[in-house]
Amino acid sequence: TPWRERLAAAGADPAELAAQALADHLGVSPAAVIGPRLEARLVEAGLDATLAARTARALEGVVAVRFAGDRAGSVSTDDLASLLDAVDAELAPFETDA
């Protein structure tokens, strides 16, 4: 998948890539997606509630690994890629070049 390739690239930072991808869909900065309202914002943007919850938890996990070294909530690269592919598939049809 496109995300699997991006995440597997040498030097790829999963937290940075995931935050940028979600920020692009929400029309905000990457820093703005890291927070407690991400799940609600994704649902408001048109994402299925279950996928929004899984995506928010995945981002929290990769951010925790990046900044705190805490792997407890981490997701695999394959799982993160699958989530980001699903987010792209669900949200892309609703986006416009406004």
Secondary structure, 3 states (H helix, E strand, C coil): CHHHHHHHCCCCCHHHHHHHHHHHHHCCCHHHHCCCCHHHHHHHCCCCHHHHHHHHHHHHHHHHHHHHCCCCCCCCHHHHHHHHHHHHHHHHHHCCCC
